[in-house]
Amino acid sequence: MRCKECGEGARDETLRYCENCGAKMPTPPPGTIRRTGTRTAIQTSGRTRSTTAVPAASARSEAEDTPPRPRPARAEEEDERTDPGLPPKPPYDGPVWLAHVPGHSPSVLGVGLLAVALVLSILPFFAGVGPFWSLVVFVGGWLVTARELRGAGEKHPLVDWVPDSLLRPVVPAVFVVVTAALAIRMLGIGLTPLLWLGGAGLLGFDQYRKEYVGGTGWSRLFEPRQLLRGVAPVALGGTALCLAALFLTWVPARTSTHGPGPVPQAPPELRVVDAPRPADDVLYNLLEESYDKGWDQPFAVSVELMLLAVLGVMALRPEVPRPDWLRFSPIGVVVLGLIWMLVHGGLLAGPLLFLAGLAAVGFASVYRAFSREA
């Protein structure tokens, strides 16, 4: 047999393709035994074979002739093709409880717990921190979340527009202190105190590793062990005493003014039977709150933050340069705290205990301000 294309003669008449040019060889004469890749031999008859009787070897050869169909790409492969400049993200191998948190950040999870606490405070039977501090926590949590997502390389339309000038390291540091102060103010039994403690704890744990430790962290300026030297422990104990006093009673509890009308007067020899007291308004009593504790007084959280700032000044490292007026600032805080106590307190256990703690802080502040070692 010869090839119709190149005329090359084939030694084996059973070949289907030319060994020289690869063209298809003519049909062999009837009765020729064609060897195939299978163990069975196929005898050709010269007739046109029907499609129903195609052997497995012929189907395999035809499948080899047809080009392979393109396999549909997966979603991950399409993402890599659309953005070939970005390397594929490595698989997440961190803690399981952070697998579905944006940025896999404990700080973002802490902000989420604080957000739940703020939403619950809208309801009348959940405690809150007030409109002003709720706004402060909302704005600060937004900035901290934007900083965490930007550091993790993730984008979100709610935080992408925040400028870098608002995402400085001082933002999470101040936010951690504020949330810690509010968590102390919210201490109690219930769901809301747990949310505040959990959110503040996660923020402090995460930001301590990111912003405090290291050569460029805040540890280059502050050293907590400074509060255990000299007269600083006196100020530390006095601050703790002041914060504990805010949980006690500061003003007498207010009584309801919704009582019966005036009792009719009568001569003293007559015994007047008291009229039955009408039932009070149940709904009003449910929504009515008693503002008798120290935390319920105006600017209580501000006084707490000022006392914590006094501890921060005393925790500064000795080698850190500071202005001269900074050494007298704790005395000013003590004076402001005393004025606040006289305005909003009375002769009760809470104000008296607060005065004792304030006296300890004042003694340590005056000693450090006028001491040569300070």
C-alpha positions in Angstrom: 0.0 0.0 0.0 1.1 3.5 -0.8 0.2 6.8 0.8 -2.0 9.0 -1.3 -0.2 12.1 -0.1 3.5 11.4 -0.4 3.5 8.1 -2.3 5.6 6.3 0.4 5.0 2.6 0.4 4.0 1.0 3.7 5.7 -2.3 4.7 2.8 -3.1 7.0 -0.6 -3.0 5.2 -2.3 -2.8 8.6 -1.1 0.7 9.3 -3.7 3.4 9.5 -1.4 6.4 9.1 1.7 7.0 7.0 5.0 6.6 8.7 6.5 9.4 6.6 3.9 12.3 6.5 1.3 11.1 9.0 -1.6 11.2 6.5 -4.3 8.6 6.7 -3.6 5.4 4.7 -6.2 4.0 2.3 -8.5 1.3 3.4 -6.8 -2.1 3.2 -8.3 -4.8 1.0 -10.9 -7.1 2.4 -9.7 -10.0 4.5 -6.6 -8.1 5.8 -6.0 -8.7 9.6 -5.4 -5.2 11.1 -3.4 -5.2 14.3 -4.5 -2.9 17.0 -3.4 -1.9 20.5 -5.9 -4.4 21.9 -5.4 -8.1 22.3 -8.2 -9.0 19.9 -7.7 -8.9 16.1 -10.1 -7.2 13.8 -10.8 -8.5 10.3 -11.7 -5.8 7.8 -14.4 -6.5 5.2 -14.2 -3.4 3.1 -17.7 -2.3 3.9 -18.6 0.8 5.7 -18.7 0.2 9.5 -21.8 1.3 11.4 -21.5 3.5 14.4 -23.1 0.9 16.6 -20.5 -1.7 16.1 -17.4 0.5 16.7 -14.9 -1.4 18.8 -13.3 0.1 21.9 -9.9 0.5 20.1 -11.5 2.6 17.3 -13.3 4.8 19.8 -10.1 5.3 21.6 -8.2 6.3 18.5 -10.9 8.7 17.4 -10.9 10.3 20.9 -7.2 10.9 20.4 -7.8 12.6 17.1 -10.3 15.1 18.6 -8.8 18.0 20.6 -9.5 18.1 24.3 -12.3 20.3 25.5 -11.2 23.2 27.8 -11.9 22.5 31.5 -14.0 25.1 33.2 -11.8 27.1 35.6 -12.6 27.4 39.3 -13.5 30.7 40.9 -10.1 30.9 42.6 -8.3 30.4 39.3 -10.4 33.1 37.6 -9.5 35.5 40.4 -5.9 34.8 39.9 -6.2 35.3 36.1 -8.1 38.6 36.5 -5.4 40.0 38.7 -2.1 38.3 37.8 0.0 41.0 39.5 -1.1 40.0 43.0 0.3 36.8 44.5 -2.3 34.3 45.9 -3.1 34.8 49.5 -1.6 32.1 51.8 -4.1 29.9 53.6 -5.2 31.1 57.1 -3.5 29.0 59.8 -4.3 31.2 62.9 -6.8 30.6 65.7 -10.2 29.1 64.7 -12.2 31.8 66.6 -10.6 34.5 64.3 -11.2 32.6 61.0 -14.3 34.6 60.0 -13.3 37.9 61.6 -12.4 40.7 59.1 -8.6 40.9 59.0 -8.4 38.0 61.5 -7.8 40.7 64.2 -8.8 40.4 67.8 -9.2 44.2 67.9 -11.9 44.0 65.3 -13.7 41.3 67.3 -13.4 43.5 70.4 -14.9 46.4 68.6 -17.8 44.1 67.5 -18.5 43.2 71.1 -18.6 46.9 72.1 -20.9 47.6 69.2 -23.3 44.9 70.4 -23.2 46.5 73.9 -24.0 49.9 72.4 -27.0 48.6 70.5 -28.3 46.8 73.6 -28.0 50.0 75.6 -30.8 51.5 73.5 -33.3 49.2 75.2 -34.5 50.5 78.6 -33.5 47.4 80.6 -29.9 47.4 79.5 -27.3 49.8 81.1 -25.3 52.1 78.9 -22.6 54.7 79.0 -24.6 57.7 77.8 -24.9 59.4 74.4 -21.5 61.2 74.5 -19.3 58.2 75.4 -21.3 56.0 73.0 -20.4 58.4 70.2 -16.8 58.3 71.3 -16.7 54.5 71.3 -18.4 54.4 67.9 -15.9 56.8 66.2 -12.9 55.3 67.9 -14.0 51.7 67.0 -14.5 52.8 63.4 -10.9 54.2 63.2 -9.4 51.2 64.9 -11.2 48.8 62.5 -10.0 50.8 59.5 -6.4 50.7 60.8 -6.6 46.9 61.3 -8.1 46.2 57.9 -5.6 48.4 56.2 -2.7 46.7 58.0 -4.1 43.3 56.9 -4.3 44.4 53.3 -8.1 44.0 53.2 -10.5 46.6 51.7 -14.0 47.5 52.7 -16.0 50.5 51.3 -17.0 51.6 54.8 -13.4 52.2 55.9 -11.4 52.7 52.7 -12.1 56.4 52.6 -10.6 57.1 56.0 -7.3 59.1 55.5 -4.0 57.9 56.9 -3.7 61.0 59.0 -6.4 59.7 61.3 -4.9 56.2 61.7 -1.8 57.1 63.7 -0.6 54.8 66.5 -2.0 57.2 69.2 -5.5 56.4 68.1 -5.6 52.7 69.2 -3.6 53.6 72.4 -6.1 56.3 73.5 -9.1 54.1 72.5 -7.8 51.2 74.6 -7.6 53.5 77.7 -11.1 54.9 77.1 -12.7 51.5 76.7 -10.9 50.2 79.7 -12.2 53.1 81.8 -15.7 52.5 80.5 -15.5 48.8 81.2 -14.6 49.6 84.8 -17.6 52.0 84.9 -19.9 49.2 83.6 -18.8 46.6 86.1 -21.7 44.6 87.4 -23.8 41.5 86.8 -25.5 41.1 83.4 -24.8 40.7 79.7 -23.7 44.3 79.0 -20.8 44.2 81.6 -19.6 41.0 80.0 -19.6 42.5 76.6 -17.7 45.6 77.8 -15.1 43.5 79.6 -14.7 41.1 76.6 -14.3 44.0 74.1 -11.9 46.0 76.3 -9.9 42.8 77.1 -9.5 41.8 73.4 -8.5 45.4 72.4 -5.9 45.6 75.2 -4.5 42.2 74.5 -4.1 42.8 70.8 -2.9 46.4 70.9 -0.4 45.6 73.7 1.5 43.3 71.2 1.2 45.7 68.3 1.6 49.1 69.7 3.2 48.8 73.2 6.1 46.3 72.9 9.0 46.8 70.6 11.5 49.5 70.0 9.0 51.8 68.2 6.1 51.0 70.6 4.9 53.0 73.6 7.1 51.0 75.9 9.9 53.4 75.0 8.0 56.1 76.9 6.1 54.3 79.7 7.1 51.6 82.2 4.4 50.3 84.5 7.0 49.2 87.0 7.5 52.9 87.8 4.2 52.7 89.7 5.8 50.4 92.3 8.7 52.7 93.1 8.9 55.6 95.6 5.5 57.2 96.5 3.8 56.0 93.3 2.2 53.1 95.0 0.4 55.6 97.3 -1.1 57.2 94.2 -2.0 53.8 92.7 -3.8 52.8 95.9 -5.5 56.2 96.2 -6.8 55.9 92.6 -8.1 52.4 93.2 -9.9 53.7 96.3 -11.5 56.6 94.3 -12.8 54.2 91.7 -14.2 51.9 94.3 -16.0 54.8 96.0 -17.8 55.6 92.7 -19.8 52.3 93.1 -21.2 53.4 96.5 -24.0 55.8 97.3 -23.3 59.5 96.8 -26.7 61.2 97.2 -29.8 60.0 99.0 -32.1 57.9 96.7 -34.9 59.9 95.2 -38.4 58.9 96.3 -41.4 58.9 94.0 -43.5 62.1 94.2 -46.5 60.3 92.8 -48.4 59.9 96.1 -51.9 60.6 97.3 -53.3 64.1 97.8 -53.0 66.0 101.1 -54.4 64.3 104.1 -57.3 66.1 105.5 -56.6 68.0 108.8 -58.7 67.3 111.9 -58.6 68.1 115.5 -56.1 66.1 117.5 -58.7 64.2 119.5 -60.1 62.7 116.3 -58.4 59.8 114.8 -58.3 60.1 111.0 -58.1 56.9 109.1 -55.5 57.2 106.2 -57.1 56.9 102.8 -55.9 54.0 100.7 -52.8 54.8 98.7 -53.5 54.7 95.0 -51.4 52.4 92.9 -48.5 54.1 91.3 -47.9 54.1 87.5 -46.2 50.7 86.8 -44.8 51.9 83.5 -43.3 55.0 85.0 -41.7 53.1 87.8 -40.2 50.7 85.2 -38.5 53.5 83.3 -37.6 55.6 86.3 -34.0 55.3 87.4 -32.3 56.3 90.7 -29.1 58.4 90.2 -27.6 57.8 93.6 -24.2 56.2 92.8 -21.0 58.0 92.0 -21.0 56.7 88.4 -24.4 58.3 87.9 -23.1 61.8 88.6 -22.1 64.1 85.7 -18.5 63.9 84.4 -17.8 60.8 86.5 -16.0 59.1 83.6 -14.0 62.2 82.9 -12.8 62.3 86.5 -11.8 58.6 86.2 -9.8 59.3 83.0 -8.0 62.2 84.8 -7.0 59.9 87.7 -5.7 57.3 85.2 -3.8 60.1 83.4 -2.1 60.9 86.8 -0.9 57.3 86.9 0.3 57.6 83.3 2.4 60.6 84.2 4.0 58.8 87.1 4.7 55.8 84.8 6.9 57.8 82.5 10.5 56.6 82.2 13.0 58.9 84.0 15.0 59.4 80.9 12.0 60.7 78.8 12.2 64.5 78.4 9.1 66.3 79.6 8.0 69.9 80.1 8.2 71.5 83.5 4.5 72.0 83.8 3.8 68.3 83.5 5.1 67.6 87.0 2.4 69.9 88.5 -0.5 68.5 86.4 -1.4 65.7 88.9 -2.0 68.5 91.5 -4.4 70.2 89.2 -6.3 66.9 88.7 -6.6 66.5 92.5 -8.0 70.0 92.8 -10.6 69.3 90.1 -11.5 66.0 91.6 -12.1 67.7 95.0 -14.3 70.4 93.5 -16.3 67.7 91.6 -16.8 65.8 94.8 -18.0 68.8 96.8 -20.5 69.7 94.0 -22.0 66.2 93.4 -21.4 64.4 96.7 -22.8 64.5 100.2 -22.0 63.2 103.7 -22.3 59.6 102.7 -19.9 56.6 102.4 -19.1 57.1 98.7 -17.9 60.8 98.9 -16.0 60.2 102.1 -14.1 57.2 100.6 -13.4 59.2 97.5 -12.0 62.0 99.6 -9.6 59.5 101.3 -8.4 58.2 98.0 -8.0 61.7 96.6 -5.9 62.7 99.6 -3.5 59.8 98.9 -3.2 60.8 95.3 -2.6 64.4 96.3 0.1 63.5 98.7 2.0 61.5 96.1 1.5 64.3 93.5 2.8 67.0 95.8 5.8 64.9 96.9 6.8 64.1 93.3 6.3 67.7 92.1 8.6 69.2 94.7 11.0 66.4 95.1 14.5 66.7 93.6 14.4 63.1 92.3 11.3 63.8 90.2 
